[in-house]
Amino acid sequence: MAGIVVVGSQWGDEGKGKITNFIARDADMVVRYQGGNNAGHTIYVNGEKFELSSIPSGIFDPKKLAVIGNGSVVNPKALLEELASIHVKGVTTDNLRISDRAHVIFPYHILIDKLADLKKGDGKIGTTGRGIGPAYMDKAARTGIRVVDLLDEDVLRERLTTVLAEKNELLEKIYNHEALAVEPLVQEFYAYGQQLAPYVADTAVLANEYLEQGKRVLFEGAQGALLDIDHGTYPYVTSSSPVGGGATIGAGIGPTKIQRVVGVMKAYTSRVGDGPFPTELFDEVGQRIREVAHEYGVVTGRPRRIGWLDTVIMRHSARIGGFTHLALNSLDVLSGLKTVKIAVAYELDGETLTHYPASLGDIRRAKPVYEELPGWEEDITEIKQRADLPINAQKYLQRVEELVGVPLYTFAVGPSNEQTNVLFDIWKDAEA
């Protein structure tokens, strides 16, 4: 038995999809355990580029199951469109499974998401407007509708009639928006349910059966640890728990089933949306990194904010996420810089902080304490061994390990799987 979790260790967009797809080569099942279609990831398969939002990264190997777990929220329309987009490229999706307990995103969630953020003005969160937060709100309020409800027209009608009575009052009286009709939604989403029915299953049972049979299960988180609803830069966070512990709830397995947790990171830091970002760069270096790395959102197209690597947040992520190893991406992006900086601590009101504070006011006032390292000029995109990297690049990796307190599992010198260099077999390590 081996269960491995892949977690984003910054603010998302660290390259989790690629690392998940890479580790999934030797997995029997890949489970997406939280988030929705606001979490885009780019994957290269046999040289072809795929941009996914909802479908787990393991979908490209028909011999393994790709699972959308109960902790996820599902937009059926978007999911069916995504399935169609990979079908036309010859990818079979017979290996997809969707939890019958996953909650469903409806048009009123998307409307409320956009209208609520707009109403906040300068205090907006910077949501992607995909309805993720409102869907999780309904889940917590016990007014959500689950995938299993889409399979029974009478149940769906009953649930939507009750829910829309409340949602329409909110739309009309608070947001001055017209009400939504029940019956068109019933017909639309019941039809979606019929199309998705072949994929629907009790995925917690499947995941536990695989683990009990000694098979390998990979758990894939969306977003990143600093967007965690409990441990992130609240309120500039997502609505679920991307950290390693989130896998147990979002996939329906016990914590004893997890042997390794891989924290995925970039060699620098990026962020999409609003919220504090102590190491953010506003100069030509930040712009250079953005353009070299093509730092624009997969889902939204928004330019990502760029900053130096922050090991204060990395230690925070490792602590709350239980990281056993790191997967470092985009080392090649730093090539050509004369010097590179790493934030090792914050200076706040004359004191040195080595942990990440909860207060947004403290974070905004905190000034990074940088350690400056010499850069490297060499093109490293073809390098396969850590020892073959330029000496300054080797020292950079070593310093990251020392400052975060977690060893590397991989380092990547480009976006493709072939440019991701593995230091050991993590599955055998987990099974040992």
C-alpha positions as CSV (number, residue, x, y, z in Angstrom):
1,M,0.0,0.0,0.0
2,A,1.2,3.5,-0.8
3,G,-0.6,6.8,-0.7
4,I,1.2,10.0,-1.8
5,V,-0.3,13.5,-1.7
6,V,0.9,16.3,-4.0
7,V,0.3,19.8,-2.6
8,G,1.0,23.3,-3.8
9,S,3.3,25.0,-1.4
10,Q,2.9,28.6,-2.4
11,W,-0.2,30.4,-3.8
12,G,-1.0,27.9,-6.5
13,D,0.3,27.6,-10.1
14,E,3.5,25.9,-8.9
15,G,3.3,23.2,-11.6
16,K,1.3,20.6,-9.6
17,G,-0.3,19.2,-12.7
18,K,3.0,18.3,-14.2
19,I,4.4,16.7,-11.0
20,T,1.1,14.9,-10.5
21,N,1.2,13.6,-14.0
22,F,4.8,12.6,-13.5
23,I,4.3,10.7,-10.3
24,A,1.1,9.2,-11.7
25,R,3.0,7.2,-14.3
26,D,3.5,4.6,-11.6
27,A,0.2,5.0,-9.8
28,D,-2.9,2.9,-10.1
29,M,-5.3,5.8,-9.2
30,V,-5.2,9.6,-9.1
31,V,-7.7,11.4,-6.9
32,R,-8.5,15.1,-7.0
33,Y,-9.6,15.8,-3.5
34,Q,-10.7,19.5,-3.4
35,G,-11.3,22.6,-5.4
36,G,-13.3,23.1,-8.6
37,N,-12.7,24.4,-12.2
38,N,-11.0,27.5,-11.0
39,A,-7.8,25.6,-10.6
40,G,-6.2,25.3,-14.0
41,H,-3.1,23.2,-14.7
42,T,-1.1,22.7,-17.9
43,I,0.2,19.2,-18.8
44,Y,2.3,18.1,-21.7
45,V,1.7,14.5,-22.9
46,N,3.8,13.2,-25.8
47,G,4.6,16.8,-26.7
48,E,1.0,17.9,-26.8
49,K,-0.3,20.6,-24.5
50,F,-3.4,20.1,-22.4
51,E,-5.0,22.7,-20.2
52,L,-7.2,21.1,-17.5
53,S,-9.4,22.6,-14.8
54,S,-11.5,19.8,-13.3
55,I,-10.3,16.5,-14.7
56,P,-7.5,14.8,-12.6
57,S,-4.1,14.7,-14.2
58,G,-4.1,10.9,-14.3
59,I,-6.8,10.9,-17.1
60,F,-4.2,10.4,-19.8
61,D,-3.4,6.8,-18.9
62,P,-6.4,4.5,-19.5
63,K,-4.9,1.8,-17.2
64,K,-5.4,3.9,-14.1
65,L,-8.5,5.5,-12.5
66,A,-8.8,9.3,-12.5
67,V,-11.1,10.4,-9.6
68,I,-12.9,13.6,-8.7
69,G,-13.3,13.1,-5.0
70,N,-16.1,14.1,-2.7
71,G,-14.2,17.1,-1.4
72,S,-14.3,18.7,-4.9
73,V,-17.1,20.9,-6.3
74,V,-18.2,20.1,-9.9
75,N,-19.6,22.3,-12.6
76,P,-21.2,19.7,-14.8
77,K,-21.4,21.9,-17.9
78,A,-17.7,22.9,-17.7
79,L,-16.7,19.3,-16.9
80,L,-18.5,18.0,-20.0
81,E,-16.9,20.7,-22.2
82,E,-13.5,19.8,-20.8
83,L,-14.2,16.1,-21.5
84,A,-15.2,16.9,-25.1
85,S,-12.0,19.0,-25.6
86,I,-9.8,16.0,-24.8
87,H,-12.0,13.5,-26.6
88,V,-11.3,15.4,-29.9
89,K,-7.6,14.8,-29.2
90,G,-8.1,11.1,-29.0
91,V,-8.0,10.8,-25.2
92,T,-10.4,8.2,-23.7
93,T,-12.1,9.1,-20.5
94,D,-13.6,5.7,-19.6
95,N,-11.3,5.7,-16.6
96,L,-12.9,8.8,-15.0
97,R,-14.8,8.5,-11.8
98,I,-16.8,11.2,-10.1
99,S,-17.9,11.0,-6.4
100,D,-21.6,10.8,-5.9
101,R,-21.0,13.0,-2.8
102,A,-19.3,15.8,-4.6
103,H,-21.3,19.1,-4.5
104,V,-22.5,20.8,-7.7
105,I,-21.9,24.3,-9.0
106,F,-25.1,25.9,-10.4
107,P,-25.6,29.2,-12.3
108,Y,-26.7,31.0,-9.1
109,H,-23.4,30.2,-7.5
110,I,-21.5,31.8,-10.4
111,L,-23.8,34.8,-10.4
112,I,-23.5,35.4,-6.6
113,D,-19.7,34.9,-6.8
114,K,-19.3,37.7,-9.3
115,L,-21.9,40.0,-7.9
116,A,-20.7,39.7,-4.3
117,D,-17.1,40.3,-5.2
118,L,-18.1,43.3,-7.4
119,K,-20.2,44.7,-4.5
120,K,-17.1,44.6,-2.2
121,G,-15.3,47.2,-4.4
122,D,-11.8,47.8,-3.1
123,G,-12.2,45.1,-0.6
124,K,-12.7,42.4,-3.2
125,I,-11.1,39.0,-2.8
126,G,-10.2,38.7,-6.5
127,T,-12.2,35.5,-7.0
128,T,-12.1,33.8,-10.5
129,G,-15.9,34.1,-10.6
130,R,-16.4,30.4,-11.1
131,G,-18.9,29.9,-8.3
132,I,-16.5,27.8,-6.1
133,G,-16.9,29.8,-2.9
134,P,-20.7,30.0,-3.0
135,A,-20.9,26.3,-3.7
136,Y,-18.8,25.5,-0.7
137,M,-20.8,27.9,1.4
138,D,-24.0,26.0,0.5
139,K,-22.2,22.8,1.4
140,A,-21.4,24.1,4.9
141,A,-24.9,25.6,5.2
142,R,-26.4,22.2,4.3
143,T,-28.3,23.6,1.3
144,G,-25.9,22.2,-1.3
145,I,-26.9,19.8,-4.1
146,R,-24.7,16.8,-4.8
147,V,-23.8,14.9,-7.9
148,V,-26.1,12.0,-6.8
149,D,-29.0,14.4,-6.8
150,L,-28.6,15.0,-10.5
151,L,-29.5,11.4,-11.2
152,D,-33.0,11.7,-9.9
153,E,-35.2,14.3,-11.6
154,D,-37.8,14.4,-8.7
155,V,-35.2,14.8,-6.0
156,L,-33.4,17.5,-8.1
157,R,-36.6,19.4,-8.6
158,E,-37.5,19.3,-4.9
159,R,-34.0,20.5,-3.9
160,L,-33.8,23.2,-6.5
161,T,-37.3,24.5,-5.6
162,T,-36.2,24.9,-2.0
163,V,-32.8,26.4,-2.7
164,L,-34.0,28.9,-5.4
165,A,-36.6,30.4,-3.1
166,E,-33.7,31.6,-1.0
167,K,-31.3,32.4,-3.8
168,N,-33.8,34.4,-5.8
169,E,-34.6,36.6,-2.8
170,L,-30.8,37.2,-2.5
171,L,-30.4,38.0,-6.2
172,E,-33.4,40.3,-6.4
173,K,-33.2,42.2,-3.1
174,I,-29.5,42.4,-2.6
175,Y,-28.0,42.4,-6.0
176,N,-30.9,43.8,-8.1
177,H,-30.7,40.8,-10.5
178,E,-33.6,38.9,-12.0
179,A,-34.8,35.7,-10.5
180,L,-33.9,32.3,-11.9
181,A,-36.6,29.8,-13.0
182,V,-36.7,26.4,-11.4
183,E,-37.8,24.1,-14.3
184,P,-35.1,25.2,-16.9
185,L,-32.4,24.4,-14.3
186,V,-34.0,21.1,-13.5
187,Q,-34.1,20.0,-17.1
188,E,-30.6,21.3,-17.8
189,F,-28.9,19.7,-14.8
190,Y,-30.8,16.4,-15.0
191,A,-29.6,16.1,-18.6
192,Y,-26.0,16.8,-17.3
193,G,-26.6,14.1,-14.7
194,Q,-27.6,11.6,-17.4
195,Q,-24.4,12.3,-19.4
196,L,-22.2,12.0,-16.3
197,A,-24.0,9.0,-14.8
198,P,-21.5,6.4,-16.3
199,Y,-18.7,8.1,-14.3
200,V,-20.5,8.5,-11.0
201,A,-19.5,6.2,-8.1
202,D,-18.7,6.0,-4.4
203,T,-15.1,7.0,-4.9
204,A,-14.2,6.7,-1.2
205,V,-14.9,3.0,-1.5
206,L,-12.8,2.7,-4.6
207,A,-9.9,4.6,-3.1
208,N,-9.9,2.4,0.1
209,E,-10.2,-0.8,-1.9
210,Y,-7.2,0.1,-4.0
211,L,-5.1,0.9,-1.0
212,E,-6.2,-2.2,0.8
213,Q,-5.2,-4.3,-2.2
214,G,-1.7,-2.8,-2.0
215,K,-2.1,-0.5,-5.0
216,R,-0.6,2.9,-5.4
217,V,-2.9,6.0,-5.0
218,L,-1.9,9.5,-5.7
219,F,-3.9,12.4,-4.2
220,E,-3.9,15.7,-6.1
221,G,-4.6,19.0,-4.4
222,A,-5.7,22.2,-6.2
223,Q,-4.4,25.7,-5.5
224,G,-1.7,26.0,-2.8
225,A,-1.1,25.9,0.9
226,L,-1.2,29.7,1.3
227,L,-4.7,29.7,-0.1
228,D,-5.9,27.1,2.5
229,I,-9.2,28.2,4.1
230,D,-7.7,27.7,7.6
231,H,-4.0,28.3,7.2
232,G,-3.7,30.7,4.2
233,T,-3.7,34.5,3.9
234,Y,-7.3,34.7,5.1
235,P,-9.6,36.1,3.7
236,Y,-7.6,36.0,0.4
237,V,-7.9,32.2,0.3
238,T,-9.9,29.5,-1.5
239,S,-12.9,27.8,0.1
240,S,-11.3,24.4,0.9
241,S,-8.2,22.8,2.3
242,P,-5.4,22.1,-0.3
243,V,-3.0,21.0,2.4
244,G,-2.0,17.3,2.8
245,G,-4.6,16.7,5.5
246,G,-7.3,17.8,3.2
247,A,-6.8,14.7,1.2
248,T,-8.1,12.5,4.0
249,I,-11.5,14.3,4.1
250,G,-11.7,15.2,0.4
251,A,-11.0,11.6,-0.8
252,G,-12.6,9.7,2.1
253,I,-9.5,7.9,3.4
254,G,-7.9,7.8,6.8
255,P,-4.6,9.6,7.6
256,T,-2.8,6.3,8.2
257,K,-3.2,5.7,4.4
258,I,-0.8,8.5,3.5
259,Q,2.9,7.8,3.5
260,R,4.5,10.7,1.6
261,V,3.5,14.4,1.0
262,V,5.2,16.2,-1.9
263,G,5.2,20.0,-1.7
264,V,5.4,21.5,-5.2
265,M,7.2,24.9,-5.5
266,K,8.7,27.2,-7.9
267,A,12.3,28.5,-7.7
268,Y,10.6,31.9,-7.1
269,T,7.1,32.9,-5.9
270,S,4.0,33.9,-7.9
271,R,0.5,34.8,-6.9
272,V,-2.8,35.5,-8.7
273,G,-5.4,37.8,-7.2
274,D,-5.3,40.2,-4.3
275,G,-3.7,39.7,-0.9
276,P,-0.4,40.4,0.8
277,F,2.8,39.3,-1.0
278,P,5.9,40.3,1.0
279,T,8.6,39.4,-1.7
280,E,6.6,40.8,-4.7
281,L,8.8,42.5,-7.3
282,F,7.7,45.6,-9.2
283,D,10.9,46.1,-11.2
284,E,12.4,44.8,-14.5
285,V,13.5,41.6,-12.7
286,G,9.9,40.7,-11.8
287,Q,8.8,41.5,-15.4
288,R,11.6,39.4,-16.8
289,I,10.7,36.4,-14.7
290,R,7.0,36.8,-15.7
291,E,7.8,36.8,-19.4
292,V,10.4,34.1,-19.4
293,A,8.1,31.8,-17.4
294,H,4.9,32.8,-19.2
295,E,3.3,33.6,-15.9
296,Y,-0.3,34.1,-16.9
297,G,-3.3,32.2,-15.5
298,V,-4.4,29.0,-17.3
299,V,-8.1,29.7,-16.4
300,T,-8.3,33.5,-16.4
301,G,-5.3,34.7,-18.5
302,R,-4.5,37.2,-15.7
303,P,-0.8,38.1,-15.3
304,R,0.6,36.6,-12.1
305,R,2.3,38.6,-9.5
306,I,6.0,37.7,-9.2
307,G,8.4,37.7,-6.3
308,W,11.6,36.2,-5.0
309,L,11.4,32.8,-3.3
310,D,10.0,33.2,0.2
311,T,11.2,30.5,2.6
312,V,9.1,31.9,5.4
313,I,5.9,30.8,3.6
314,M,7.7,27.6,2.5
315,R,8.4,26.6,6.1
316,H,4.8,27.4,7.0
317,S,3.5,25.2,4.2
318,A,5.8,22.4,5.1
319,R,4.7,22.6,8.7
320,I,0.9,22.6,8.1
321,G,1.1,20.3,5.1
322,G,3.4,17.6,6.6
323,F,5.8,17.7,3.6
324,T,8.2,14.9,3.4
325,H,9.7,16.1,0.1
326,L,9.9,19.1,-2.3
327,A,9.4,19.2,-6.0
328,L,11.1,22.3,-7.3
329,N,10.0,23.7,-10.7
330,S,11.2,26.5,-13.0
331,L,14.9,26.5,-11.9
332,D,15.7,27.4,-15.5
333,V,13.7,30.7,-15.2
334,L,16.4,32.1,-12.9
335,S,19.2,31.4,-15.4
336,G,20.9,34.6,-16.6
337,L,20.3,36.6,-13.4
338,K,23.6,37.9,-11.9
339,T,22.2,37.4,-8.4
340,V,19.2,35.6,-6.9
341,K,17.6,36.4,-3.6
342,I,15.8,34.2,-1.0
343,A,13.7,35.6,1.8
344,V,14.9,33.9,5.0
345,A,12.8,35.9,7.5
346,Y,10.7,39.1,7.9
347,E,11.5,42.2,9.8
348,L,8.5,43.5,11.6
349,D,8.6,46.5,14.0
350,G,12.2,46.0,14.7
351,E,11.8,42.2,15.4
352,T,12.8,39.3,13.2
353,L,10.1,36.8,12.3
354,T,10.9,33.4,11.0
355,H,7.3,32.2,11.0
356,Y,4.3,33.4,8.9
357,P,2.0,35.7,10.9
358,A,-1.8,35.4,10.8
359,S,-2.4,39.1,10.9
360,L,-2.8,40.7,7.4
361,G,-1.6,44.0,8.9
362,D,1.6,42.4,10.1
363,I,2.2,40.7,6.8
364,R,1.7,43.9,4.9
365,R,4.1,45.8,7.2
366,A,6.7,43.0,7.2
367,K,9.8,43.5,5.1
368,P,11.6,40.5,3.7
369,V,15.1,39.8,5.1
370,Y,17.0,38.6,2.0
371,E,19.9,36.3,1.5
372,E,21.6,37.0,-1.8
373,L,23.3,34.3,-3.8
374,P,25.3,34.4,-7.0
375,G,23.4,33.5,-10.1
376,W,24.4,31.5,-13.1
377,E,24.5,32.3,-16.8
378,E,24.4,28.8,-18.3
379,D,21.5,27.3,-20.1
380,I,20.4,24.4,-17.9
381,T,17.3,23.2,-19.8
382,E,19.0,20.0,-21.0
383,I,20.6,19.0,-17.7
384,K,19.6,15.6,-16.2
385,Q,21.7,15.3,-13.0
386,R,21.9,17.6,-10.0
387,A,25.7,17.3,-10.0
388,D,25.8,18.6,-13.6
389,L,24.1,21.9,-12.8
390,P,26.3,25.0,-12.6
391,I,27.8,25.2,-9.1
392,N,25.8,28.2,-8.2
393,A,22.5,26.5,-9.2
394,Q,23.6,23.5,-7.0
395,K,24.2,25.8,-4.1
396,Y,20.8,27.4,-4.6
397,L,19.0,24.1,-4.4
398,Q,21.1,23.1,-1.3
399,R,20.2,26.4,0.4
400,V,16.5,25.9,-0.3
401,E,16.6,22.5,1.3
402,E,18.4,23.9,4.3
403,L,16.0,26.8,4.8
404,V,12.8,24.9,4.3
405,G,14.1,21.8,6.2
406,V,12.7,19.4,3.6
407,P,14.8,17.4,1.0
408,L,14.2,17.6,-2.7
409,Y,12.4,14.8,-4.6
410,T,12.7,16.5,-8.0
411,F,14.1,19.6,-9.7
412,A,12.8,20.8,-13.0
413,V,14.7,22.7,-15.7
414,G,11.8,23.2,-18.0
415,P,8.0,22.7,-18.3
416,S,8.0,19.2,-19.8
417,N,8.1,15.8,-18.0
418,E,11.4,15.1,-19.7
419,Q,12.9,18.2,-18.0
420,T,11.8,17.1,-14.6
421,N,14.7,15.3,-12.9
422,V,14.0,12.7,-10.2
423,L,16.4,12.1,-7.4
424,F,14.9,8.8,-6.2
425,D,11.9,6.5,-6.6
426,I,9.2,7.9,-4.3
427,W,6.8,5.0,-4.6
428,K,9.4,2.5,-3.5
429,D,10.4,4.9,-0.7
430,A,6.7,5.1,0.4
431,E,6.4,1.3,0.3
432,A,9.5,0.7,2.3
